[in-house]
């Protein structure tokens, strides 16, 4: 299976500038890591780009920031997985693959640090890639986009908000699942599933153009995100804060029509008792 983003040694080295040049007669660096490049590229399109947007994505110019960032994700993910299977030599000037018996491979600790560095670089690129993708209209209609906006936290900075600075993508996946469960409880008991769906779609707009989101919506979204992060950190659900949010939304219900029309809204609007003479419980 041929690769489509990084197709030759020159392109690969663009994203891994610290790799040694291949000596004459040696197998090119690209050929050595090709199996991992293929796997990493398949992962990229499945997880981030989406097969329904892949063909359009590949028509973008190679120098487009979103495509450059995608290729960077592939390169670092491929090397992260390839490193344990390669005999590497590491020097202050870069890394190379051991090709003779006279050069000792790098120590386990140095290889571990290299893998950790590749993962961190990959995660930084993932964060940037998702930001770029959200601004592409064609991608916005894909199933992948719906996956990211199934929570109030479509970016991997959720890991940072919860105090996880290493393995950010891996931690994001675990935290995202928990966040969705917490958000669902909040929706059913306080803000309504209908209004939460609107908030989830608006989160990205807030991240790059605050004017695209109503001011009152932005305030509620930020407070909800704070409640969810606190719960993810092991704290009890902040019920007083959630009640304040509901009270605020009810006072401005014309700006929260989904909430106003929801069954959840009725939980905070008990029927008014009317004293009637014919009623058995009538009193003077």
C-alpha positions in Angstrom: 0.0 0.0 0.0 1.5 3.3 -1.1 1.5 6.3 1.2 -0.2 9.5 0.1 1.0 12.2 2.4 4.7 11.4 2.7 5.8 9.6 -0.4 9.6 9.8 -0.4 12.8 10.2 1.7 13.1 13.9 1.1 9.6 14.6 2.3 10.1 12.4 5.4 13.2 14.3 6.4 11.3 17.6 6.2 9.5 16.5 9.3 12.4 14.7 11.0 15.3 17.1 10.4 17.5 15.4 13.0 17.8 12.1 11.1 21.2 11.3 9.6 21.6 11.3 5.9 21.6 7.8 4.3 25.1 6.6 3.4 25.7 5.3 -0.1 24.7 1.7 -0.5 22.4 1.7 2.6 18.6 1.3 2.5 17.0 4.7 2.4 15.5 5.9 5.7 12.1 6.2 4.1 12.1 2.5 3.1 13.2 1.4 6.6 10.2 3.1 8.2 7.6 2.6 5.4 5.5 0.0 7.2 5.0 2.4 10.1 4.3 5.3 7.8 1.5 3.4 6.2 0.0 2.5 9.5 0.3 6.0 10.8 -1.3 7.5 7.7 -4.2 5.1 7.9 -4.6 6.1 11.6 -4.6 9.8 10.6 -7.3 9.5 8.0 -9.5 7.2 10.2 -9.2 9.3 13.4 -8.9 12.9 12.2 -9.4 13.6 8.5 -12.2 11.1 7.8 -12.5 8.8 4.8 -15.3 10.9 3.4 -13.0 13.9 3.3 -9.8 12.2 2.4 -9.9 12.7 -1.4 -10.6 16.4 -1.0 -7.9 16.7 1.6 -5.3 15.2 -0.7 -6.1 17.8 -3.3 -4.8 20.5 -1.0 -1.4 22.0 -1.8 1.5 20.3 0.0 2.4 23.6 1.6 -1.1 24.3 3.0 -0.7 24.5 6.8 -3.3 21.9 7.5 -1.6 19.4 5.2 1.9 20.1 6.5 0.6 19.6 10.1 -1.1 16.3 9.1 2.1 15.1 7.6 3.9 16.1 10.7 1.5 14.0 12.8 2.1 11.0 10.5 5.9 11.3 10.6 6.1 11.5 14.4 3.5 8.8 15.0 5.3 6.5 12.5 8.7 7.1 14.2 7.2 6.7 17.6 6.1 3.2 16.7 9.2 2.4 14.6 11.9 3.3 17.1 11.5 0.2 19.3 12.0 -2.0 16.2 15.1 -0.2 14.9 18.7 -0.1 16.1 19.3 3.6 16.6 22.4 5.6 17.3 21.8 9.0 18.9 24.3 11.9 18.9 24.0 15.6 19.7 23.6 16.1 15.9 20.6 13.7 15.5 19.8 10.1 15.2 20.5 7.3 12.6 19.9 3.6 12.1 22.8 1.3 13.0 23.9 -0.4 9.8 27.1 -2.3 10.9 28.6 -4.2 13.8 31.0 -1.4 14.7 28.4 1.0 16.0 26.5 0.3 19.3 22.8 1.2 19.3 21.6 3.9 21.7 20.9 3.0 25.3 17.4 2.1 26.4 17.0 5.4 28.4 17.9 7.5 25.4 15.6 5.7 23.2 12.8 6.0 25.7 13.4 9.8 25.8 13.3 9.9 22.0 9.9 8.1 21.9 8.5 10.4 24.6 9.7 13.4 22.6 8.1 12.1 19.4 4.8 11.5 21.2 4.8 15.0 22.7 5.6 16.5 19.2 2.8 14.4 17.7 0.3 15.6 20.3 1.2 19.2 19.7 0.6 18.7 16.0 -2.7 17.0 16.7 -3.9 20.0 18.6 -3.0 22.3 15.8 -4.4 19.9 13.1 -7.9 19.8 14.7 -7.9 23.6 14.9 -7.2 23.8 11.2 -9.7 21.2 10.3 -12.5 22.9 12.1 -12.1 25.9 9.8 -12.6 23.8 6.6 -16.3 23.8 5.6 -16.2 20.5 3.8 -14.7 18.7 6.8 -17.3 20.2 9.1 -19.9 17.9 7.6 -18.0 14.7 8.3 -18.7 12.1 10.9 -15.2 12.8 12.4 -16.3 16.4 13.2 -19.4 15.1 14.9 -17.2 12.9 17.0 -15.1 15.9 18.2 -18.2 18.0 19.0 -19.9 15.3 21.0 -18.5 17.1 24.0 -17.8 20.6 25.3 -14.1 19.7 25.0 -13.3 19.1 21.3 -9.6 19.8 21.8 -6.9 17.9 23.6 -6.2 20.8 25.9 -8.8 19.0 28.1 -5.8 16.9 29.2 -3.9 20.1 30.2 -7.0 21.5 32.1 -7.0 18.3 34.1 -3.3 18.5 34.9 -2.0 16.0 32.3 1.0 17.4 30.5 2.3 14.1 29.2 0.6 11.6 26.9 -1.9 14.3 26.1 -3.8 12.5 23.3 -4.0 9.2 25.2 -5.2 11.1 28.3 -7.7 13.1 26.2 -9.4 10.0 25.0 -10.0 8.7 28.5 -11.1 12.1 29.9 -13.4 12.7 26.9 -15.4 9.6 27.7 -15.8 10.6 31.3 -16.6 14.2 30.3 -19.5 13.1 28.0 -21.0 11.1 30.9 -20.8 14.1 33.2 -22.2 16.4 30.5 -25.1 14.1 29.9 -26.1 14.1 33.5 -25.9 17.9 33.6 -28.0 18.1 30.5 -30.8 15.8 31.8 -30.9 17.4 35.2 -30.2 21.0 34.5 -29.6 22.6 31.1 -31.4 20.1 28.8 -30.0 17.8 26.1 -31.3 20.2 23.4 -29.4 23.2 24.8 -26.3 21.2 25.5 -26.2 20.2 21.8 -26.2 23.9 20.8 -23.4 24.6 23.3 -21.2 21.8 22.0 -21.5 23.2 18.5 -20.6 26.7 19.7 -17.5 25.7 21.7 -15.2 25.8 18.7 -16.4 29.2 17.5 -15.5 30.6 20.9 -11.9 29.3 20.6 -11.0 31.5 17.6 -13.7 34.2 17.2 -15.6 35.1 20.4 -18.0 37.2 18.4 -19.5 34.2 16.7 -21.1 33.1 20.0 -23.7 35.0 22.0 -22.2 36.6 25.0 -24.6 34.9 27.4 -24.0 31.5 25.8 -20.3 32.0 26.1 -20.6 32.7 29.8 -22.7 29.6 30.4 -20.4 27.4 28.4 -17.3 28.5 30.3 -19.1 27.8 33.6 -20.3 24.4 32.5 -16.8 23.5 31.3 -15.4 24.5 34.7 -17.9 22.3 36.5 -17.0 19.4 34.3 -13.3 19.8 34.7 -13.7 20.0 38.5 -15.7 16.7 38.4 -13.1 15.1 36.2 -10.5 16.0 38.9 -12.5 14.0 41.5 -14.7 16.7 43.0 -18.4 16.3 43.6 -20.6 17.9 40.9 -21.0 21.6 41.8 -24.8 21.7 42.2 -24.9 25.3 43.5 -23.1 26.5 40.4 -25.4 24.4 38.1 -28.4 25.9 39.8 -27.0 29.4 39.3 -26.6 28.5 35.6 -30.2 27.4 35.4 -31.4 30.5 37.1 -29.4 32.7 34.7 -30.8 30.8 31.7 -34.3 31.2 32.9 -33.9 34.9 33.4 -32.6 35.2 29.8 -34.7 32.4 28.3 -35.3 34.2 25.0 -31.6 33.6 24.4 -31.8 29.9 25.3 -34.9 28.8 23.2 -33.9 25.1 23.2 -33.8 25.1 27.0 -37.1 27.0 27.1 -38.9 24.5 25.0 -37.4 21.4 26.7 -38.9 19.0 29.2 -35.9 19.8 31.5 -37.1 23.4 31.8 -40.4 22.2 33.3 -38.4 20.7 36.2 -37.7 24.2 37.4 -41.2 25.5 36.7 -43.7 23.8 39.1 -47.4 24.4 38.4 -49.0 27.3 40.2 -51.6 26.2 42.8 -55.0 27.7 42.2 -57.5 27.7 45.0 -61.0 26.7 43.7 -64.2 26.4 45.7 -65.1 23.1 44.0 -61.8 21.5 44.9 -61.8 19.2 47.9 -58.9 20.9 49.4 -60.4 24.4 49.1 -59.7 26.7 52.1 -60.5 30.2 53.2 
